[in-house]
Amino acid sequence: MSFWDSSQEVTLEDNILRASCQDVEGNWQTTEINLNDFLGNSNGIFEWGGGGWHGTATNYRLEGPVLVAQLDDGNGEWPEAKIDLNERITNNNGQLEFLG
């Protein structure tokens, strides 16, 4: 289940994605996931399966389910990068989970 379509009060605090996610009974559960564990920076581009994106990012924000940030490309540039968190973050019965 897409986390975005079944969540409310979605926020990003540093590398932690927090939300209230609906469970199968319709109740709202407060949950969070550390994106640093699953999301990396490959030369200025977000990469699933890596880690530590937050240490090489600035001006990060959510635009709906899309994480937007300026990432260090290793060459002194900070291009804007985007990644749709719905690609790999899901709501599993009220809990945010990474689909690896």
BELPE-V698999 format. One record per pair of residues at least 6 apart in sequence whose ideal C-beta (glycine too) atoms are under 7 Angstrom apart, sorted by the first residue. I is the first residue (numbers start at 1). J is the second residue. D is the distance in Angstrom with one decimal. If there is no record, write none. Layout:
I&J&D / I&J&D
This chain:
1&90&5.9 / 1&91&4.9 / 2&86&5.0 / 3&19&6.8 / 3&21&6.6 / 3&86&6.5 / 3&89&5.0 / 3&90&5.5 / 3&91&4.4 / 3&96&5.9 / 4&64&6.7 / 4&65&3.9 / 4&86&5.4 / 6&21&6.0 / 6&22&4.7 / 6&91&4.6 / 7&19&4.1 / 7&20&6.4 / 7&21&4.8 / 7&91&6.1 / 8&20&5.0 / 9&19&6.3 / 9&20&4.8 / 10&19&4.4 / 10&62&6.7 / 11&18&5.0 / 12&60&6.9 / 12&61&7.0 / 12&62&5.1 / 14&54&6.1 / 15&34&5.9 / 15&35&5.2 / 15&36&4.1 / 15&54&3.8 / 16&32&5.3 / 16&34&5.8 / 17&32&6.4 / 17&33&5.2 / 17&35&5.6 / 17&89&7.0 / 17&96&6.4 / 18&32&4.4 / 19&31&6.1 / 19&96&6.2 / 20&28&4.5 / 20&29&6.8 / 20&30&5.6 / 21&29&5.5 / 21&31&5.3 / 21&91&4.4 / 21&94&4.9 / 21&95&6.6 / 21&96&6.3 / 22&28&5.9 / 22&94&6.5 / 23&29&5.6 / 23&93&4.9 / 23&94&3.3 / 24&93&5.4 / 27&94&6.9 / 29&94&3.3 / 29&95&6.6 / 31&94&6.5 / 31&95&4.9 / 31&96&4.8 / 32&96&6.6 / 33&89&6.7 / 33&96&4.1 / 33&98&6.7 / 35&53&6.8 / 36&51&6.0 / 36&52&5.7 / 36&53&6.4 / 36&54&5.2 / 37&51&6.0 / 38&48&6.5 / 38&49&6.9 / 38&51&6.9 / 38&88&6.9 / 38&98&4.6 / 39&46&6.1 / 39&48&6.4 / 39&50&6.5 / 39&53&4.6 / 40&47&4.5 / 40&50&1.8 / 40&51&5.2 / 40&52&6.0 / 40&53&5.5 / 41&47&6.8 / 41&53&4.8 / 41&56&4.5 / 41&57&6.9 / 41&71&4.7 / 41&72&6.8 / 42&50&6.6 / 43&73&5.1 / 43&74&5.6 / 44&71&4.7 / 44&72&6.7 / 44&73&3.1 / 44&77&6.8 / 44&79&4.7 / 44&81&6.2 / 45&81&5.6 / 46&53&6.5 / 46&81&5.1 / 46&83&3.8 / 48&88&5.4 / 56&71&5.8 / 56&72&4.2 / 57&69&4.2 / 57&70&6.7 / 57&71&5.4 / 58&69&6.9 / 58&70&5.0 / 58&78&6.5 / 59&69&6.3 / 59&70&4.8 / 60&67&6.8 / 60&68&6.9 / 60&69&3.7 / 61&68&5.5 / 65&84&5.8 / 65&85&5.1 / 65&86&4.7 / 66&82&5.4 / 66&83&6.9 / 66&84&5.2 / 67&82&7.0 / 67&83&5.3 / 67&85&5.7 / 68&80&6.6 / 68&82&5.1 / 69&81&5.9 / 70&78&4.1 / 70&79&6.8 / 70&80&5.6 / 71&78&6.7 / 71&79&6.7 / 71&81&4.7 / 72&78&6.0 / 73&79&5.9 / 88&98&5.8 / 88&99&4.9 / 89&96&6.0 / 89&98&6.2 / 90&97&5.4 / 90&99&5.5
